[in-house]
């Protein structure tokens, strides 16, 4: 008996039995508590029915006690089921055990019926009792099927006890007993299957609930705005981030028709999402509905499909890019504008000059450039202080802007020096000269008006140097040199006047023709040669890469500057032949150094022009050279400037992507001097950016240059670009750059000037 007791105790013990996790127990209690009042009502009805039929035959007062106990327990369990199952101050385990004890008590009460109130001699009452107990057993088992242990107890205690009392030696009782045993076994097996099915359903439901909860939390707490809309473009739901971005309550956005919002810029292509299943993107300004505040947003609209693949709606993922956009705009503004007057600086002038002078050359227009210098400005600064001087500069800038056209450019070089670029004045030289004189006279007139600054009245004049420009052969530096000379001639004439540069265009044209003629035979005469300038890892002091530089020394020993002969080569269409020769020689050098085990570099870079990039056979010819020399394409990189990208961005992007796929990456040279540098980094895939030497030159003395270099380095990090600082000439510059970026690469005369191949190999051997 003790052994049997231990077996039953172990079977009943909570820890050893329960197949539920805590969440399943909670679900079980919820289901049981919900069904309990109905089950107890049926329980009481059966008890009353049995009492009605049994009492006349038995006449036992104990039957009344039994009925009272059943009714009392049924009422207690039915009335208090919800309260007891959901009492928060009790643990789940305590509530669960209490329910099982009450269920066991009810099963024991029903077990007493066949033990003490069995109608021995009345087969009809026996069968009636059997049928009702079978109903109680089935009903109880099904109602509490979620708790298989109690369900089995109901079946075994009620029907098992009755089966023992029903056993007799007559054939009818034996047959009924056998059928009852078969029924008990079948019922136990059936409840086991139903229990498993119910457990599986609860687990699946819980899993779905957990999944839904996680999705809801992701939706609510996502750092980006998420907005869901149906096929009629009605907003169904959105998270809090959307309201934070647009500063609008959810109630004003939910149920709103997206195609009816005031600012239509983000939703111009939205119908494509539902109608075509397309994913559309928008990044740009958006005017909020309530505050009319313009913010910068990034929005991706994507379709949502149901299980059948049919579009059921769409989702918008929204990010507030305002801070990021403002930072980029501020960095770009600082890079291209004078902080005092907010006029374009020299970097922006260079960019606009390259762009507009090329356009003027294509369309046959004359342009002009003026160099303006305030007379006796140093005297004003020395006598009235720099604050007055700064105010004078700002007022001068304002007056000059009122004189010029919208597409003209006023640039402050520094101090009291201004550059005025007048593109595309006229196609006729006489009209162009007349226009320049007219603008010059207006400039002198507006500057002759008194300047009233801080209760002081000042009178100022300016000396102006001017030049008429036709074509695009002369670089900006040469133009500035000439108008600088003209401006000093104006000062020598007595100040307050305008002087044109006097060298006529024929002399420049003759020089260009001479260079073009000589350049056609330069390769044949072996006058062209390469020099290599190392690119060094500043932190390690080891060579990282090198740039090839094309040089031209004529047979008479005269060295021609690339600034002079490269534009001639581009104009005469010799640039492609020269460029391919340069790439051929660079690959030969790579192969030779590799053969001599001297190629410890990451790459050698070659400068290419827009004419080469626009040549349809450029890619195939380059790859043919690489295959011929059997070198790794990754050893070769191309350097291009932003002006190349301006001419034909679409073609440039295709060519660059094609070379990238082949393993040849691109560097963007003179970064920071172009007007659209940041947009190019977004559009094109560049391996490395090279900070223009103009930023590095004054980095030790000019805080603005330090700020700009920091901004460029931050941008490079965002786009995962390596950075090369050009024009490094001092150790202090390297130390400053390394403090800003430990992994920066440097190129300049501090390490080495451009070298011939043999001297470069010696340098590599020494510094590897």
Secondary structure, 3 states (H helix, E strand, C coil): CHHHHHHHHHHHCHHHHCCCCHHHHHHHHHHHHHHHHHHHHHHHHHHHHHHHHHHHHHCCHHHHHHHHHHHHHHHHHHHHHHHHHCCCCCCHHHHHHHHHHHHHHHHHHHHHHHHHCCCCCCHHHHHHHHHHHHHHHHHHHHHCCCCHHHHHHHHHHHHHHHHHHHCCCCHHHHHHHHHHHHHHHHHHHHHHHHHHHHHHHHHHHHHHHHHHHHHHHHHHHCCCEEEEECCCCEEEEECHHHHHHHCCCHHHHCCCEHHHCCCCHHHCCCHHHHHHCCCEEEEEEEECCCCCCEEEEEEEEEEEECCCCCEEEEEEEEEECHHHHHHHHHHHHHHHECCCCCCECHHHHHHHHHHHHHHHHHHCCEEEEEEEEECCHHHHHHHHCHHHHHHHHHHHHHHHHHHCCCCCEEEEEECCEEEEEEEEEECCHHHHHHHHHHHHHHHHHHHHCCEEECCEEECCCEEEEEEEEECCCCCHHHHHHHHHHHHHHHHHCCCCCEEECCCCHHHHHHHHHHHHHHHHCCCCCCCEEEEEEEEEECCCCEEEEEEEEEEEECCCCCEECHHHHHHHHHHCCCHHHHHHHHHHHHHHHHHHHHHCCCCCCCEEEEECCHHHHCCCCHHHHHHHHHHHHCCCHHHEEEEECHHHHHHCHHHHHHHHHHHHHHCCCEEEEEECCCCCHHHHHHHCCCCEEEECHHHHHCCCCCHHHHHHHHHHHHHHHHCCCEEEEECCCCHHHHHHHHHHCCCCEEECCCCCCCECHHHHHHHHHHHC
